[in-house]
Amino acid sequence: MAVQAFDHYNLRAARPVLEELRAFYCEVVGLRVGERPSFRRFGYWLYAGDRAVLHLAEADDGEQRDRSSNTFAHAAFNCTDRPAFEQRLRSRSINYRVAEVPLTRQVQLFFHDPAGNGVELQFDAAA
């Protein structure tokens, strides 16, 4: 038995924060809202291509979800067209940092979503 692949990650928050996250991941990261089963709580599944990689779910009544008090560091997305992404971040006044990974020939952009979760966009350094 072995893990085969990463499937998705799930963020839970109150409805207003959920709406901020949906807009951010669609408008900034480039994911899109897609089909989602009819669960008991409101939410969205956000897709990259044909995969639902981010699940957003409304927190249960009384469930406390602090914007930044967890051990989650970031979610990473493989991307193309780094200049366009950097322009998108700058146009929205989103601070980011750039890192280069010589061994993997990747360039990474790191920033935070409206709830304080880390986001990494990865690009082929040669592109």
N, C-alpha and C positions, 0 to 999 in steps of 0.2 A: 504494500500500500504506500502511495506517495502523493504528495500534493502535485497537481498537474499544472495549475496556473492561478494567477490572481483573477478574481471575478469582478468584484465591485467593492466600494466602500459606502457606508451609510452615515449620514449626518442627521441628527434629530434636534429639533428646535421648535420654539413657539412659532405660530403661523407668520407673524410679521418678519421674523428672521428668515424663515423658510422662503418667503417671497424674495427677500434680498439675495439669498443664496442662489435661487433659481435664476434670477436676472443676471447675477454675476457670472455664474458658470456658463450661461448661454451667450451673453453679450461679450464677455472678456475672454473666456477660455475657448468658446466655440462649440460647446456641447449643445444638444437639442433635446427638447422634451419629447418623450415617446410613450409608447403603451406601457401601462402599469396595471397589475392586477387590482381588483377592488378590495383593498384591505380595510380594516375597521377605522384606521386613522388616515387623514388626508396626507397627500404627499405627491412627489414627482419621481419618475425615473428619467435620468438624463443619459443620453446616448452619445457615444463616439462611434460613428459608423453604424453597424448593426448590433452593437453591444451596449447594454445598460450598465455603465461603469460607475455611476454615482446615483445612489438612492437618497432622496430627501424625504424625511418623514416628520410629521407633526409630533411633538413630544406629548406623552400622556398627561392628563390633568394632574397637576401637582408634581410632575417630574421636573427636577431642577437641571438645567443645562447651562452651565456657565460658559461664556464665550471662549475662555482660554485656559481653563484649569484641568487639562488632561495631558496625556503623554503622546498624543498624536502629533507627529512632526509635519508631514506633508504627503500629498498625493502627487504622483508624477504622471505626465502625459507626454507621449512621443508626438512631436509636431513637425511641421514644415513651415517655411517662410518666416524665419526669425524677424526680419525687418518689419513685416506687417504686424506681428505680435508686439514688438517693442513700441511701434507707433501707437497701437491700440492702448497699451498700458500708459504711455505718456499722455495721450489725449484724455485719459480718464484720471490723470494725476495719481496713478498707482505707483508707489515706490517699489522698485525691484532691484535685485542684485544679480550680476552675471558671474558665473563660474565656468571654468573650462576644465574638462577631465581628459588629460592627455592620453591615458591608457585606452579609453573607449572612444576617443575622438568626438566627444559630445560637448556642446555648449548648453548650459542650464540657465534658465531665468527663474529666480525665486521671488515670491511675493505672498501676500495673505489675502484671503477672502474676507467678506464683511464680518464674519463671525470669528476671525482670527486664526482660521485653519491655514496651514501652509500649503502652497501650490508650487509645483515645479513643472516647467515646460522644458522638454529636452529636444535638442536639435542636432543634426549631424553637423559637425564643425566644418566639413568640407563643402557643405551646401551653401 
